[in-house]
Amino acid sequence: WGMETNARRLLSVLVIAFVAWFLGLALRPQLKAAPADPPPACEVAVEFAPAGIACFDRVAAQALALAAGDRIRSDALGRAWKERMAPARLQALEVPIDLNRAPLEELMSLEGVGEKLALRIVARRPFQSVAEIASVSGIGSHKAFALAKRLVIAPSNDQCWYGMPVRVPLNSQAASEVALLPCAEKSPER
């Protein structure tokens, strides 16, 4: 097969997590909440295509190398890869977006942010705090406060905290290809 040991382990962990999540749904008693109850908060929402959304706590997500908004897909040959959820799904699930790393489409999923404003946000990067978004032309303190609930700044010492929107075949990645990925940067400077 030629799979690297770490890639094989990661794939195994992802498959086990998916099966555990699926069995948990299938075996859980079907309880219906009263309509007035808000939906339970999902700490780390991950999409397993085509099965659906799974919720993880931060510890489990870290152990599985998953971030909120990740989408795991696989093909008929058993190859799996990680990408980002569609911007509309990120918005519906209120997944936090990294202000310094989110692509234009994800920024546009924020309430009241169109293409022009998203371009101004990208041009203003890097941000040291979420509050600095108020300094972007077109975003005042009111809008900054409203946007803050969906914005985060990833710690600078954790380059891979945020799932980048790249297609990564987990079980066939060559070392030279991994070196090209944003999270594989050797230098901490950005």
N, CA and C of each residue as an Amber inpcrd file, in Angstrom:
protein
   570
   0.8200000  -1.2020000   0.0000000   0.0000000   0.0000000   0.0000000
   0.8570000   1.2560000   0.0000000   1.9840000   1.2080000   0.6680000
   2.8980000   2.3270000   0.6580000   2.4450000   3.4920000   1.5290000
   1.5340000   3.2670000   2.4890000   1.0820000   4.3730000   3.3480000
   2.1120000   4.6100000   4.4480000   2.3110000   5.8620000   4.7770000
   3.1710000   6.2130000   5.8940000   2.4800000   5.7840000   7.1890000
   3.2600000   5.4420000   8.2030000   2.6970000   4.9780000   9.4700000
   1.8210000   6.0430000  10.1140000   2.2810000   7.2800000  10.1330000
   1.4860000   8.3420000  10.7620000   0.1930000   8.5840000  10.0030000
   0.2390000   8.5510000   8.6930000  -0.9730000   8.7460000   7.8990000
  -1.9500000   7.6080000   8.1460000  -1.4360000   6.3870000   8.2440000
  -2.2900000   5.2310000   8.5100000  -2.9330000   5.3640000   9.8850000
  -2.1660000   5.8000000  10.8750000  -2.7150000   5.9750000  12.2180000
  -3.7980000   7.0470000  12.2300000  -3.5480000   8.1670000  11.5690000
  -4.5260000   9.2420000  11.5260000  -5.8070000   8.7830000  10.8510000
  -5.6750000   8.0860000   9.7450000  -6.8460000   7.5720000   9.0480000
  -7.6170000   6.5960000   9.9330000  -6.9010000   5.7330000  10.6420000
  -7.5480000   4.7800000  11.5450000  -8.3080000   5.5030000  12.6470000
  -7.7050000   6.5340000  13.2180000  -8.3530000   7.2930000  14.2800000
  -9.6070000   7.9830000  13.7510000  -9.5100000   8.5440000  12.5450000
 -10.6760000   9.2080000  11.9620000 -11.8060000   8.2230000  11.6870000
 -11.4690000   7.0400000  11.1830000 -12.4860000   6.0250000  10.9100000
 -13.1260000   5.5590000  12.2200000 -12.3290000   5.3250000  13.2450000
 -12.8580000   4.8970000  14.5450000 -13.7600000   5.9730000  15.1290000
 -13.3380000   7.2460000  15.0320000 -14.1500000   8.3410000  15.5570000
 -15.4830000   8.4190000  14.8140000 -15.4460000   8.2490000  13.5020000
 -16.6730000   8.3060000  12.7150000 -17.6010000   7.1570000  13.0900000
 -17.0780000   5.9560000  13.2040000 -17.9000000   4.7980000  13.5570000
 -18.4950000   4.9810000  14.9550000 -17.6860000   5.4830000  15.9090000
 -18.1910000   5.7100000  17.2600000 -19.3010000   6.7570000  17.2480000
 -19.0950000   7.8210000  16.4740000 -20.1220000   8.8610000  16.3670000
 -21.3840000   8.2860000  15.7460000 -21.2470000   7.5170000  14.6750000
 -22.4100000   6.9640000  13.9730000 -23.1590000   5.9900000  14.8800000
 -22.4310000   5.1180000  15.5760000 -23.0880000   4.1750000  16.4820000
 -23.7720000   4.9010000  17.6290000 -23.1470000   5.9700000  18.1060000
 -23.7620000   6.7600000  19.1690000 -25.0970000   7.3330000  18.7310000
 -25.1780000   7.7820000  17.4860000 -26.4460000   8.3020000  16.9660000
 -27.4770000   7.1900000  16.8140000 -27.0430000   6.0500000  16.3000000
 -27.9630000   4.9500000  16.0270000 -28.5040000   4.3270000  17.3180000
 -27.6770000   4.2660000  18.3600000 -28.0770000   3.5920000  19.5860000
 -28.6920000   4.5170000  20.6330000 -28.5700000   5.8190000  20.4250000
 -29.0940000   6.7770000  21.3840000 -30.6200000   6.8000000  21.3040000
 -31.3040000   6.8450000  22.4640000 -32.7690000   6.9440000  22.4090000
 -33.1710000   8.2470000  21.7240000 -34.2150000   8.1830000  20.9350000
 -34.6740000   9.3460000  20.1870000 -35.5230000  10.2300000  21.0920000
 -34.9070000  11.2450000  21.6670000 -35.6050000  12.1870000  22.5250000
 -35.8390000  13.4670000  21.7500000 -37.0210000  14.0200000  21.8460000
 -37.3240000  15.2680000  21.1620000 -37.3840000  16.3870000  22.1880000
 -36.6270000  17.4490000  21.9270000 -36.6230000  18.6060000  22.8140000
 -37.8550000  19.4570000  22.5210000 -38.2710000  20.1980000  23.5090000
 -39.3840000  21.1230000  23.3080000 -38.9630000  22.1590000  22.2690000
 -39.8730000  22.6260000  21.4440000 -39.5160000  23.5740000  20.3860000
 -38.8360000  24.8330000  20.8980000 -39.1100000  25.2450000  22.1300000
 -38.5220000  26.4740000  22.6610000 -37.0490000  26.2990000  23.0410000
 -36.5920000  25.0470000  23.1920000 -35.2080000  24.8170000  23.5890000
 -34.2520000  25.1590000  22.4530000 -33.1890000  25.9160000  22.7490000
 -32.2040000  26.1860000  21.7000000 -31.4190000  24.9090000  21.4040000
 -30.8900000  24.7670000  20.1910000 -30.1020000  23.5750000  19.8890000
 -28.8430000  23.5520000  20.7490000 -28.3710000  22.3620000  21.1380000
 -27.1690000  22.3030000  21.9740000 -25.9750000  22.8500000  21.1980000
 -25.1230000  23.5690000  21.9030000 -23.9350000  24.1450000  21.2720000
 -22.9730000  23.0240000  20.8960000 -22.3800000  23.1670000  19.7510000
 -21.4030000  22.1980000  19.2750000 -20.0380000  22.8430000  19.4230000
 -19.2130000  22.3230000  20.3280000 -17.9160000  22.9420000  20.5930000
 -17.0220000  22.9060000  19.3570000 -16.9020000  21.7310000  18.7220000
 -16.1120000  21.5970000  17.4950000 -16.9490000  20.7930000  16.5060000
 -17.5400000  21.4930000  15.5360000 -18.3750000  20.8490000  14.5250000
 -17.5040000  20.4040000  13.3580000 -17.6160000  19.1090000  13.0070000
 -16.8510000  18.5360000  11.8970000 -17.8370000  17.7900000  11.0050000
 -17.7130000  17.9940000   9.7090000 -18.6000000  17.3220000   8.7630000
 -17.9120000  16.0840000   8.2140000 -18.6120000  14.9530000   8.2810000
 -18.1470000  13.7190000   7.6540000 -19.0440000  13.5120000   6.4360000
 -18.4980000  13.7840000   5.2520000 -19.3030000  13.6940000   4.0270000
 -19.3970000  12.2470000   3.5880000 -20.5510000  11.7540000   3.2560000
 -21.8540000  12.4130000   3.2140000 -22.6940000  12.1650000   4.4630000
 -22.1360000  11.6070000   5.5390000 -22.9260000  11.1990000   6.7020000
 -23.5440000  12.3600000   7.4700000 -22.8200000  13.4600000   7.6560000
 -23.3730000  14.5870000   8.3890000 -22.3730000  15.2070000   9.3370000
 -22.8990000  15.9430000  10.3040000 -22.0920000  16.7150000  11.2430000
 -21.8890000  15.9300000  12.5250000 -20.6570000  15.9490000  13.0150000
 -20.3380000  15.3600000  14.3120000 -19.8230000  16.4650000  15.2260000
 -20.1660000  16.3810000  16.5000000 -19.6950000  17.3470000  17.4870000
 -18.6540000  16.6950000  18.3760000 -17.5360000  17.3690000  18.5370000
 -16.4560000  16.8890000  19.3970000 -16.1800000  17.9370000  20.4540000
 -15.6680000  17.4910000  21.6110000 -15.1560000  18.4780000  22.5570000
 -13.7350000  18.8250000  22.1090000 -13.1740000  19.8870000  22.6500000
 -11.8640000  20.3740000  22.1840000 -10.7550000  19.3410000  22.3620000
 -10.7950000  18.5880000  23.4470000  -9.7480000  17.5960000  23.7040000
  -9.7800000  16.5020000  22.6430000 -10.9690000  15.9780000  22.3530000
 -11.0880000  14.9270000  21.3380000 -10.7080000  15.4530000  19.9590000
 -11.1280000  16.6750000  19.6500000 -10.8000000  17.2560000  18.3440000
  -9.2940000  17.4300000  18.1940000  -8.6300000  17.8790000  19.2550000
  -7.1740000  18.0380000  19.2060000  -6.4920000  16.7010000  19.0190000
  -6.9670000  15.6880000  19.7030000  -6.3660000  14.3560000  19.5860000
  -6.5130000  13.8020000  18.1800000  -7.5960000  14.1820000  17.4950000
  -7.8440000  13.7030000  16.1340000  -7.3340000  14.6720000  15.0690000
  -6.6580000  15.7330000  15.4970000  -6.1290000  16.7570000  14.5830000
  -7.2460000  17.3750000  13.7450000  -8.3830000  17.6680000  14.3940000
  -9.5220000  18.2750000  13.7190000  -9.7680000  19.6710000  14.2730000
 -10.2950000  20.5440000  13.4380000 -10.6570000  21.8980000  13.8480000
 -12.1150000  22.1370000  13.4830000 -12.7400000  23.0700000  14.1800000
 -14.1230000  23.4220000  13.8670000 -14.2080000  23.8420000  12.4080000
 -15.1740000  23.2870000  11.7000000 -15.3570000  23.6320000  10.3010000
 -14.6550000  22.7010000   9.3300000 -13.9410000  21.7050000   9.8380000
 -13.2970000  20.7420000   8.9420000 -14.3430000  19.8540000   8.2910000
 -14.0330000  19.3600000   7.1060000 -14.8970000  18.4260000   6.3780000
 -14.0220000  17.2560000   5.9640000 -14.4040000  16.0450000   6.3570000
 -13.6520000  14.8330000   6.0300000 -14.4050000  14.1070000   4.9220000
 -13.7030000  13.8500000   3.8300000 -14.2970000  13.1310000   2.6960000
 -13.4460000  11.9210000   2.3830000 -14.0670000  10.9330000   1.7750000
 -13.3120000   9.7570000   1.3450000 -13.8640000   9.3030000   0.0020000
 -13.0700000   8.5070000  -0.6880000 -13.5230000   7.9960000  -1.9810000
 -13.6870000   6.4800000  -1.9060000 -14.0670000   5.8630000  -3.0050000
 -14.3350000   4.4300000  -3.0510000 -13.0840000   3.5990000  -2.7870000
 -11.9100000   4.1810000  -2.9700000 -10.6670000   3.4540000  -2.7330000
 -10.2060000   3.5320000  -1.2840000 -10.9710000   4.2070000  -0.4470000
 -10.6220000   4.3130000   0.9630000  -9.6940000   5.4660000   1.2770000
  -9.3830000   6.2980000   0.2870000  -8.5420000   7.4630000   0.5500000
  -9.3940000   8.5240000   1.2130000  -8.8390000   9.1890000   2.2050000
  -9.5710000  10.2350000   2.9180000  -8.7710000  11.5210000   2.8800000
  -9.4790000  12.6570000   2.9150000  -8.8110000  13.9370000   2.9590000
  -9.6540000  14.9190000   3.7500000  -8.9580000  15.9630000   4.2000000
  -9.5920000  16.9880000   5.0230000  -9.6560000  18.2770000   4.2170000
 -10.8240000  18.9200000   4.2580000 -11.0050000  20.2110000   3.6260000
 -11.9050000  21.0360000   4.5330000 -12.3480000  22.2080000   4.0980000
 -13.2320000  23.0490000   4.8960000 -14.6810000  22.8590000   4.4730000
 -15.5920000  23.0620000   5.4090000 -17.0230000  23.0490000   5.1040000
 -17.3350000  24.2160000   4.1600000 -18.4600000  24.1150000   3.4890000
 -18.9350000  25.2110000   2.6420000 -19.2380000  26.4190000   3.5280000
 -18.9870000  27.6340000   3.0300000 -19.2470000  28.8370000   3.8260000
 -20.6760000  28.9230000   4.3800000 -21.6710000  28.4970000   3.6110000
 -23.0580000  28.5340000   4.1020000 -23.2370000  27.6240000   5.3170000
 -22.5860000  26.4730000   5.3070000 -22.6850000  25.5600000   6.4450000
 -21.9400000  26.1340000   7.6510000 -20.7930000  26.7620000   7.4160000
 -20.0570000  27.4150000   8.5060000 -20.9410000  28.4610000   9.1790000
 -21.6750000  29.2160000   8.3510000 -22.5500000  30.2500000   8.8740000
 -23.7120000  29.6270000   9.6560000 -24.3340000  28.6010000   9.1120000
 -25.4810000  27.9660000   9.7760000 -25.0870000  27.3660000  11.1250000
 -23.8900000  26.8070000  11.2030000 -23.4210000  26.1890000  12.4530000
 -22.7050000  27.1790000  13.3650000 -22.5730000  28.4260000  12.8930000
 -21.8710000  29.4770000  13.6350000 -20.4670000  29.0530000  14.0340000
 -19.7650000  28.4290000  13.0900000 -18.3890000  27.9910000  13.3260000
 -17.4900000  29.2190000  13.3800000 -16.6370000  29.3230000  14.3960000
 -15.7070000  30.4510000  14.4700000 -14.7460000  30.4590000  13.2830000
 -14.4250000  31.6560000  12.8190000 -13.5460000  31.8340000  11.6740000
 -12.2990000  32.5760000  12.1280000 -11.1370000  32.0760000  11.7220000
  -9.8780000  32.7310000  12.0720000  -9.7150000  33.9740000  11.2090000
  -9.6400000  35.1040000  11.8400000  -9.5620000  36.3870000  11.1590000
  -8.3100000  36.5110000  10.2900000  -7.2290000  35.8720000  10.6880000
  -5.9680000  35.9910000   9.9500000  -5.7790000  34.9480000   8.8560000
  -6.5740000  33.8880000   8.8510000  -6.3320000  32.8010000   7.9040000
  -7.5190000  32.4400000   7.0150000  -8.6940000  32.9190000   7.3310000
  -9.8870000  32.5340000   6.5670000  -9.8070000  33.0670000   5.1430000
 -10.1710000  32.2230000   4.1640000 -10.2200000  32.7150000   2.7850000
 -11.4030000  33.6700000   2.6100000 -11.4140000  34.3640000   1.5130000
 -12.4300000  35.3680000   1.2060000 -13.8490000  34.8190000   1.3520000
 -14.0910000  33.6110000   0.8380000 -15.4350000  33.0250000   0.8810000
 -15.9200000  32.8370000   2.3080000 -15.0220000  32.4360000   3.2220000
 -15.4300000  32.2530000   4.6150000 -15.7240000  33.5910000   5.2780000
 -14.9130000  34.5970000   4.9860000 -15.1790000  35.9220000   5.5480000
 -16.5360000  36.4380000   5.0710000 -16.8820000  36.1320000   3.8290000
 -18.1680000  36.5750000   3.2860000 -19.3470000  35.8310000   3.9140000
 -19.1000000  34.7510000   4.6420000 -20.1800000  34.0480000   5.3370000
 -20.5580000  34.7560000   6.6370000 -19.7820000  35.7590000   7.0320000
 -20.1080000  36.5340000   8.2250000 -21.2670000  37.4790000   7.9120000
 -22.1350000  37.6710000   8.8700000 -23.3050000  38.5300000   8.6990000
 -22.8750000  39.9530000   8.3480000 -23.3820000  40.4550000   7.2130000
 -23.1020000  41.8300000   6.8090000 -21.7580000  42.0480000   6.1410000
 -21.0460000  40.9710000   5.7910000 -19.7510000  41.1050000   5.1290000
 -19.8820000  40.6260000   3.6900000 -19.7320000  41.5540000   2.7570000
 -19.7570000  41.2280000   1.3400000 -18.3360000  41.1230000   0.8150000
 -18.2190000  41.0300000  -0.5020000 -16.9010000  40.8380000  -1.1130000
 -15.9660000  42.0210000  -0.8540000 -16.4680000  43.2490000  -0.9950000
 -15.6050000  44.4240000  -0.8130000 -15.0840000  44.5220000   0.6160000
 -15.9570000  44.2910000   1.5800000 -15.5360000  44.3620000   2.9760000
 -14.5830000  43.2170000   3.3090000 -14.8430000  42.0380000   2.7730000
 -13.9480000  40.9020000   3.0000000 -12.5610000  41.2010000   2.4300000
 -12.5000000  41.8380000   1.2730000 -11.2130000  42.2180000   0.6770000
 -10.4670000  43.2220000   1.5650000 -11.2000000  44.1620000   2.1710000
 -10.5600000  45.1270000   3.0770000 -10.0400000  44.4280000   4.3310000
 -10.7740000  43.4230000   4.8130000 -10.3160000  42.6650000   5.9890000
  -9.0120000  41.9380000   5.6530000  -8.9760000  41.2810000   4.4960000
  -7.7730000  40.5500000   4.0740000  -6.5960000  41.5100000   3.9170000
  -6.8380000  42.6970000   3.3480000  -5.7620000  43.6770000   3.1470000
  -5.2150000  44.2000000   4.4640000  -6.0150000  44.2220000   5.5070000
  -5.6210000  44.7630000   6.8180000  -4.8350000  43.7460000   7.6610000
  -4.8410000  42.4810000   7.2860000  -4.1540000  41.4470000   8.0700000
  -2.6810000  41.7680000   8.2330000  -2.0360000  41.3140000   9.3000000
  -2.5310000  40.4440000  10.3700000  -3.1530000  41.2400000  11.5200000
  -4.1000000  40.6080000  12.1850000  -4.7470000  41.1750000  13.3590000
  -4.1190000  40.5460000  14.6010000  -3.9360000  41.3520000  15.6230000
  -3.4280000  40.8340000  16.8940000  -4.5710000  40.4260000  17.8180000
  -5.7470000  41.0500000  17.6180000  -6.9280000  40.7100000  18.4170000
  -8.1700000  40.8950000  17.5510000  -9.2450000  40.2660000  17.9560000
 -10.5120000  40.3740000  17.2260000 -11.0110000  41.8120000  17.2590000
 -10.7550000  42.5270000  18.3390000 -11.2270000  43.9110000  18.4720000
 -10.6540000  44.8270000  17.3920000  -9.5080000  44.4810000  16.8390000
  -8.8760000  45.3090000  15.8140000  -9.6820000  45.3580000  14.5160000
 -10.6590000  44.4930000  14.3720000 -11.4630000  44.5090000  13.1450000
 -12.2300000  45.8270000  13.0180000 -12.4570000  46.5090000  14.1290000
 -13.1460000  47.8020000  14.0950000 -12.3410000  48.8460000  13.3290000
 -11.0420000  48.6110000  13.1430000 -10.1990000  49.5660000  12.4150000
 -10.3250000  49.4280000  10.8940000 -11.0110000  48.4040000  10.4310000
 -11.2140000  48.2060000   8.9980000 -12.2960000  49.1740000   8.5290000
 -12.0210000  49.8760000   7.4300000 -12.9880000  50.8180000   6.8700000
 -14.2940000  50.0880000   6.5480000 -15.4070000  50.6080000   7.0810000
 -16.7120000  49.9880000   6.8570000 -17.1820000  49.1450000   8.0260000
 -16.3120000  48.9730000   9.0230000 -16.6960000  48.2190000  10.2190000
 -16.5030000  49.1410000  11.4230000 -17.5960000  49.5140000  12.0190000
 -17.5270000  50.3300000  13.2200000 -17.5750000  49.4550000  14.4570000
 -17.6620000  50.0820000  15.6030000 -17.6720000  49.3220000  16.8590000
 -18.9160000  48.4460000  16.9810000 -20.0450000  48.9250000  16.4490000
 -21.2760000  48.1280000  16.5060000 -21.1450000  46.8390000  15.7070000
 -20.6960000  46.9510000  14.4660000 -20.5510000  45.7760000  13.6070000
 -19.4440000  44.8670000  14.1350000 -18.3680000  45.4630000  14.6530000
 -17.2650000  44.6730000  15.2090000 -17.7660000  43.8200000  16.3740000
 -18.6160000  44.4000000  17.2160000 -19.1700000  43.6540000  18.3430000
 -20.0300000  42.4960000  17.8550000 -20.8380000  42.7400000  16.8130000
 -21.7030000  41.6910000  16.2640000 -20.8850000  40.5710000  15.6170000
 -19.7950000  40.9240000  14.9450000 -18.9700000  39.9210000  14.2760000
 -18.1040000  39.1170000  15.2520000 -17.7890000  39.7050000  16.3820000
 -16.8280000  39.1040000  17.3140000 -17.2140000  37.7010000  17.7730000
 -18.5080000  37.3970000  17.8270000 -18.9170000  36.0710000  18.3120000
 -18.4790000  34.9520000  17.3740000 -18.2000000  35.2640000  16.0880000
 -17.7770000  34.2430000  15.1260000 -16.3240000  34.3720000  14.7180000
 -15.5770000  35.2640000  15.3370000 -14.1840000  35.4840000  14.9480000
 -13.2260000  35.0210000  16.0380000 -12.1120000  34.4730000  15.6160000
 -11.0460000  34.0840000  16.5320000  -9.7140000  34.4610000  15.9050000
  -8.7000000  34.5350000  16.7420000  -7.3200000  34.6870000  16.2830000
  -6.5930000  33.4500000  16.7920000  -6.0970000  32.6360000  15.8640000
  -5.3860000  31.4190000  16.2680000  -4.0820000  31.8050000  16.9460000
  -3.6790000  31.0640000  17.9770000  -2.3970000  31.3400000  18.6220000
  -1.2620000  31.2320000  17.6060000  -0.3190000  32.1530000  17.6790000
   0.7800000  32.1680000  16.7070000   1.6990000  30.9690000  16.8500000
   1.7240000  30.3450000  18.0210000   2.5980000  29.1800000  18.2090000
   1.9470000  27.8890000  17.7280000   0.7370000  27.9790000  17.1890000
   0.0280000  26.7890000  16.7100000  -0.3660000  27.0140000  15.2590000
   0.5490000  26.8210000  14.3450000   0.3240000  27.1220000  12.9330000
  -0.7890000  26.2780000  12.3160000  -1.0830000  25.1130000  12.8650000
  -2.0770000  24.2290000  12.2560000  -3.3920000  24.2210000  13.0190000
  -3.6060000  25.1680000  13.9040000  -4.8460000  25.1870000  14.6750000
  -6.0520000  25.2860000  13.7550000  -5.9500000  26.0460000  12.7140000
  -7.0730000  26.3250000  11.8330000  -6.9870000  25.4470000  10.6020000
  -8.0650000  24.7450000  10.2710000  -8.0700000  23.8930000   9.0880000
  -7.9810000  24.7270000   7.8240000  -6.8970000  24.5910000   7.0970000
  -6.7180000  25.3690000   5.8740000  -7.5580000  24.7530000   4.7540000
  -8.0170000  25.5620000   3.8120000  -8.8680000  25.0410000   2.7390000
  -8.0640000  24.3860000   1.6220000  -7.3480000  23.3370000   1.9720000
  -6.5780000  22.6020000   0.9750000  -6.9980000  21.1470000   1.0120000
  -6.9620000  20.4790000  -0.1170000  -7.3040000  19.0650000  -0.1910000
  -6.0460000  18.2840000   0.1280000  -6.0870000  17.5060000   1.2000000
  -4.9210000  16.7680000   1.6600000  -5.2510000  15.2840000   1.6830000
  -4.7540000  14.4880000   0.7130000  -4.9570000  13.0380000   0.7930000
  -4.1600000  12.4940000   1.9810000  -4.8520000  12.0450000   3.0170000
  -4.1830000  11.6760000   4.2600000  -3.3100000  10.4340000   4.1320000
  -3.5800000   9.5550000   3.1860000  -2.8140000   8.3210000   3.1390000
  -1.9180000   8.2090000   1.9100000  -1.7040000   9.2990000   1.1850000
  -0.8000000   9.2160000   0.0490000   0.0270000  10.4870000  -0.1090000
   0.1900000  11.2220000   0.9740000   0.9060000  12.4890000   0.9170000
   2.4080000  12.2490000   0.9520000   3.1090000  12.7030000  -0.0800000
   4.5600000  12.6060000  -0.1130000   5.1540000  13.7160000   0.7440000
   6.3380000  13.4980000   1.2750000   6.9890000  14.4900000   2.1340000
   7.1600000  15.8150000   1.3960000   7.4700000  15.7640000   0.1120000
   7.6480000  17.0020000  -0.6520000   6.3320000  17.7660000  -0.7820000
   5.1880000  17.0530000  -0.8530000   3.8900000  17.7100000  -0.9330000
   3.5030000  18.3140000   0.4130000   3.8030000  17.6050000   1.5000000
   3.4830000  18.1010000   2.8330000   4.2280000  19.4010000   3.0880000
   5.4630000  19.4990000   2.6330000   6.2540000  20.7010000   2.8500000
   5.6280000  21.9240000   2.1820000   4.7950000  21.7250000   1.1760000
   4.1560000  22.8350000   0.4750000   2.9010000  23.3380000   1.1740000
   2.3860000  22.5820000   2.1250000   1.1580000  22.9710000   2.8090000
   1.4250000  24.1050000   3.7880000   0.4520000  25.0270000   3.9780000
   0.6540000  26.1680000   4.8750000   1.0010000  25.7640000   6.2990000
   0.4280000  24.6880000   6.8030000   0.6920000  24.2760000   8.1780000
   2.0400000  23.5890000   8.3360000   2.7280000  23.3280000   7.2480000
   4.0060000  22.6490000   7.3270000   5.1750000  23.6300000   7.2700000
   4.9070000  24.9040000   7.3710000   5.9720000  25.8990000   7.2950000
   6.9770000  25.6720000   8.4100000   8.2370000  25.7240000   8.0660000
   9.2960000  25.5110000   9.0380000   9.5470000  26.7900000   9.8570000
   9.3720000  27.9220000   9.2300000   9.6900000  29.1930000   9.8610000
   8.4810000  29.7650000  10.5760000   8.6270000  30.2440000  11.8280000
   7.4880000  30.8170000  12.5530000   7.1020000  32.2020000  12.0410000
   7.9770000  32.8510000  11.2450000   7.6460000  34.1950000  10.7320000
   6.5710000  34.0720000   9.6770000   5.6820000  35.0520000   9.6410000
   4.6310000  35.0900000   8.6150000   4.5120000  36.4780000   8.0990000
